[in-house]
Amino acid sequence: MEDLHCEIVTPEKVIYDAPVGLVTVPGDKGKFTLLKNHAPIISVLTEGQIRVIGKTGHEQYFNCVSGVLECENNKITILIHKGA
């Protein structure tokens, strides 16, 4: 079965690109978590932190001022603005 993969992109560069166990994001209607085989979704992101737990259990956080997320076929693409 295919791993869940996450890519986080800012206007400057790709800041994360790897398989993950889960991703939690600050959606415009509240925080939500994406796991493997999540239903397809597109969401607006608000200010907050994106939490990524990698396949090995390593946890990382990324600041987000605003952005959008798309998840389909175990591929999460997050486009964010990190602020100044």
BELQUIRA-V459136 format. One record per residue. SS is DSSP state (hx for helix, st for strand, lp for the rest). OMEGA is omega in degrees with one decimal (NA if undefined). D_FIRST is the distance of its C-alpha to the first C-alpha in whole Angstrom. Layout:
<<SS;OMEGA;D_FIRST> <SS;OMEGA;D_FIRST>>
//
This chain:
<<lp;-175.9;0> <lp;176.3;4> <lp;170.1;7> <st;-176.7;10> <st;-179.4;12> <st;174.0;16> <st;177.4;19> <st;-173.0;23> <st;171.2;25> <lp;175.9;29> <lp;-177.2;32> <lp;-172.9;33> <lp;171.7;29> <st;-178.0;26> <st;175.9;26> <st;179.4;22> <st;-175.6;19> <st;172.4;16> <st;-177.9;13> <st;172.6;14> <st;176.5;14> <st;177.1;16> <st;174.8;19> <st;-174.6;22> <st;176.3;24> <st;179.7;28> <st;-178.8;28> <lp;176.5;31> <lp;179.9;31> <st;179.6;30> <st;171.4;27> <st;-175.6;24> <st;176.6;20> <st;176.8;17> <st;177.4;14> <lp;179.8;10> <lp;175.6;10> <lp;175.9;14> <lp;178.1;16> <lp;-178.3;17> <st;168.7;20> <st;-177.0;23> <st;171.1;25> <st;178.2;28> <st;178.8;29> <lp;-178.5;32> <lp;179.5;33> <st;-179.5;32> <st;172.2;29> <st;179.8;25> <st;179.8;24> <st;172.7;20> <st;-177.8;19> <st;-179.6;17> <lp;-179.7;14> <lp;-178.9;17> <lp;178.5;19> <lp;-176.7;22> <st;177.7;23> <st;178.2;24> <st;178.1;27> <st;178.0;28> <st;-179.3;31> <st;173.3;31> <lp;176.6;34> <st;178.9;32> <st;176.5;29> <st;-179.2;27> <st;171.0;23> <st;176.3;20> <st;178.1;17> <st;177.8;15> <lp;178.5;11> <lp;176.1;10> <st;177.1;13> <st;175.2;16> <st;-179.0;19> <st;176.2;22> <st;-176.1;26> <st;168.7;29> <st;-175.5;32> <lp;-176.3;33> <lp;-177.0;37> <lp;NA;40>>
//
